[in-house]
Amino acid sequence: MTLQPPCRSRCGTMENASVMSSLLRVQLHLVAGLMVAVLLAHSGCNQAPGDAAVAHPPGTTSAPGIVTLTAEESARIGLVVQPATRSDFRTYREFPAIVQPNERAMADITTLVRGRVVDVYADLGQQVEANALLAILYSSDLGLAQSAYLKARAKLHVAEQAYARAKFLLQEQVIGEAEAQRRQAELLSMQAEAHEARDHLKLLGMNNDEFRRLDKSRDIRSHVPIVAPFAGRIIGRNLTRGEVVETTEKLFVVADLSEVWVRANIPEKDIPFVHTVHASGGRQAEVRINAYPRETFKGTITYVGDVLDPATRTMQLRLELPNPEGRLKPEMFATIRLFSESQPDRLAVPEAALQRDQNRTFVFVQRNVTEYEVREVQVGESNGTHSTILGGLTEGEPVVTHGAFILKSEFLKKQA
């Protein structure tokens, strides 16, 4: 009896059932995987950003507008926190200026008589003493004027003696009244001529000592000494040996540079920064010289213009600046800094505390040892070191004054 066919039928049926069971298990696993994925995605969408991390890494924000740093990190980057305070506040303006010689201690030396340069003893940049000989000229005009003076003096002497004899003869009735009057008229004419010759020599530069020498020795000297009127430095020279100079030429410029002037032109809108010069000697102002950028000089305002230049709409301002060591040279570029009137009780913070981003200005206010709040503020005037605060901050709040830029970087990094 053969039983094989039925056995094949049962085996095929069992084999089909096993395949179906395997496919069902695979389908169940796929459905379960999809459900888990959907649940995880749904859970991720509803989860808050702050809940995703187990702990906040240093330098990140734990809440909007808050930057968190540990005490060790704050010390490492050198954060400095100071309270916002109120005090007297002053702004300033800076104006370009130029150094010039003190015109009250400067002389343009010319000659009073035309002549030829015999010798030159002073050079450009040389320091000279008062009455020091700078140059010598030879002038024939001076010799002729001295000769005319001596002739006038001689004629005057003759006229004086003639008039004295005439008076004696008139008393003795030897001559008449008319003759005596004629001699007197000649005397008056000679006196006038002598005075004219003397005044001419004075105009040519002769002094009383030279007149006494000329009257005594009657020696004509045609040499003209050019001397310094006071002690100073030669800042200009315009002559050479052998040339003929005229009375209109400037031979030397001597200046006492122990004190210099600093001139500036103040625009019309900035005139309120220039205060009226006080009777006690003027108002002090700061001067910075381009050649010495790390130094600040103190000058006194001695002149404030009364009239504006109609072309530039500026007003002249002059300061006097001590220059005992001669470091300040004429024509140096300078900057004058003028401060405004003091504004009392103004809330201000250092410029380093202010941070700017996208047309807004903010500071970092310390909330506790590890948290710093981003606080937007309204800023007023600035004087270069501090700025006034018009809103957003109150007196006494602790503000980060050093290291705020690092906090700003962390804040912007979190926003990004």
Long-range contacts (C-beta under 8 A, 24 or more apart in sequence): 59-410, 60-410, 60-414, 61-410, 61-411, 61-414, 62-371, 65-373, 65-374, 66-367, 66-371, 66-372, 66-373, 66-374, 67-364, 67-371, 67-372, 67-374, 67-407, 67-410, 67-411, 67-414, 68-370, 68-371, 68-372, 69-370, 69-372, 69-407, 69-410, 70-370, 71-369, 71-370, 74-370, 74-403, 77-403, 77-406, 78-402, 78-403, 79-400, 79-402, 79-403, 79-406, 79-407, 80-400, 80-401, 80-402, 80-403, 81-366, 81-398, 81-399, 81-400, 81-401, 82-350, 82-398, 82-399, 82-401, 83-395, 83-396, 83-397, 83-398, 83-399, 84-347, 84-348, 84-349, 84-389, 84-393, 84-394, 84-395, 84-396, 84-397, 84-399, 85-347, 85-348, 85-395, 85-396, 86-345, 86-346, 86-347, 86-348, 86-395, 87-345, 87-346, 87-348, 88-342, 88-343, 88-344, 88-345, 88-346, 89-342, 89-343, 89-344, 89-346, 89-348, 89-381, 89-383, 89-386, 89-388, 90-339, 90-340, 90-341, 90-342, 90-343, 90-383, 91-339, 91-340, 91-381, 91-382, 91-383, 92-273, 92-337, 92-338, 92-339, 92-340, 92-383, 92-384, 93-270, 93-273, 93-337, 93-338, 93-340, 94-335, 94-336, 94-337, 94-338, 95-264, 95-265, 95-266, 95-267, 95-270, 95-317, 95-335, 95-336, 95-338, 96-264, 96-333, 96-334, 96-335, 97-262, 97-263, 97-264, 97-287, 97-319, 97-333, 97-334, 97-335, 97-336, 98-262, 98-263, 98-264, 98-331, 98-332, 98-333, 98-334, 99-260, 99-261, 99-262, 99-289, 99-321, 99-328, 99-329, 99-330, 99-331, 99-332, 99-333, 99-334, 100-260, 100-261, 100-262, 100-263, 100-330, 100-331, 101-235, 101-255, 101-257, 101-260, 101-261, 101-330, 102-255, 102-256, 102-257, 102-259, 102-260, 102-261, 102-320, 103-261, 105-230, 105-232, 105-255, 105-256, 105-258, 105-259, 106-232, 106-253, 106-254, 106-255, 106-256, 107-228, 107-229, 107-230, 107-232, 107-253, 107-254, 107-255, 108-236, 108-250, 108-252, 108-253, 109-134, 109-226, 109-228, 109-229, 109-250, 109-251, 109-252, 109-253, 109-254, 110-247, 110-248, 110-249, 110-250, 110-251, 111-137, 111-205, 111-224, 111-226, 111-245, 111-246, 111-247, 111-249, 111-251, 112-203, 112-204, 112-205, 112-224, 112-247, 113-137, 113-139, 113-141, 113-142, 113-204, 113-205, 113-224, 113-247, 114-139, 114-141, 114-244, 114-245, 114-246, 114-247, 115-139, 115-140, 115-141, 115-142, 115-224, 115-244, 115-245, 116-242, 116-243, 116-244, 116-245, 117-239, 117-240, 117-241, 117-242, 117-243, 117-244, 117-245, 118-223, 118-241, 119-241, 120-237, 120-239, 120-240, 120-241, 122-228, 122-234, 122-237, 122-252, 123-234, 123-237, 124-234, 124-235, 124-236, 124-237, 125-233, 125-234, 125-235, 126-233, 126-234, 127-231, 127-232, 127-233, 127-234, 128-228, 128-231, 128-232, 128-233, 128-234, 128-254, 129-228, 129-231, 130-228, 130-229, 130-230, 130-231, 131-227, 131-228, 131-229, 132-227, 132-228, 133-225, 133-226, 133-227, 134-226, 134-227, 134-228, 134-234, 134-251, 134-252, 135-225, 135-226, 135-239, 135-251, 135-252, 136-223, 136-224, 136-225, 136-226, 137-223, 137-224, 137-226, 137-245, 138-222, 138-223, 138-224, 139-204, 139-222, 139-223, 139-224, 140-222, 141-204, 142-204, 142-221, 142-222, 142-224, 143-220, 143-221, 143-222, 145-197, 145-200, 145-201, 145-204, 146-201, 146-214, 146-220, 146-221, 146-222, 147-220, 148-197, 148-200, 149-194, 149-197, 149-198, 149-200, 149-201, 149-214, 150-214, 150-218, 150-220, 151-197, 152-190, 152-193, 152-194, 152-196, 152-197, 153-194, 153-197, 153-215, 155-190, 155-193, 155-194, 156-187, 156-190, 156-191, 156-193, 156-194, 158-190, 159-183, 159-186, 159-187, 159-189, 159-190, 159-191, 160-187, 160-190, 162-186, 162-187, 163-187, 226-251, 226-252, 228-252, 228-254, 229-254, 230-254, 230-256, 231-256, 232-256, 232-257, 233-257, 233-326, 235-330, 255-330, 257-323, 257-326, 257-328, 257-330, 258-322, 258-323, 258-324, 258-326, 259-320, 259-321, 259-322, 259-323, 260-320, 260-321, 260-323, 260-328, 260-330, 261-318, 261-319, 261-320, 261-321, 262-287, 262-299, 262-318, 262-319, 262-320, 262-321, 262-334, 262-336, 263-316, 263-317, 263-318, 263-319, 264-316, 264-317, 264-318, 264-319, 264-336, 265-309, 265-312, 265-314, 265-315, 265-316, 265-317, 266-314, 266-315, 266-316, 266-317, 267-313, 267-314, 268-308, 268-313, 268-314, 268-315, 270-338, 271-315, 272-340, 273-338, 273-339, 273-340, 274-301, 274-304, 274-315, 274-317, 274-338, 275-301, 275-341, 276-304, 277-301, 277-302, 277-303, 277-304, 282-320, 285-319, 285-336, 285-337, 285-338, 286-336, 286-337, 287-319, 287-321, 287-334, 287-335, 287-336, 287-337, 288-334, 288-335, 288-337, 289-328, 289-332, 289-333, 289-334, 290-332, 290-333, 290-334, 290-335, 291-332, 292-327, 297-321, 297-328, 299-336, 343-388, 346-380, 346-388, 347-388, 347-389, 347-393, 347-394, 347-395, 348-386, 348-387, 348-388, 348-389, 349-386, 349-387, 349-389, 349-393, 349-399, 349-401, 350-385, 350-386, 350-401, 351-382, 351-384, 351-385, 351-386, 351-387, 352-401, 352-402, 352-404, 353-399, 353-400, 353-401, 353-404, 354-379, 354-387, 354-404, 355-404, 355-405, 355-407, 355-408, 357-408, 357-412, 363-393, 363-399, 363-400, 363-404, 364-399, 364-400, 364-404, 364-407, 364-408, 365-393, 365-397, 365-398, 365-399, 365-400, 366-398, 366-399, 366-400, 372-400, 372-407, 374-411
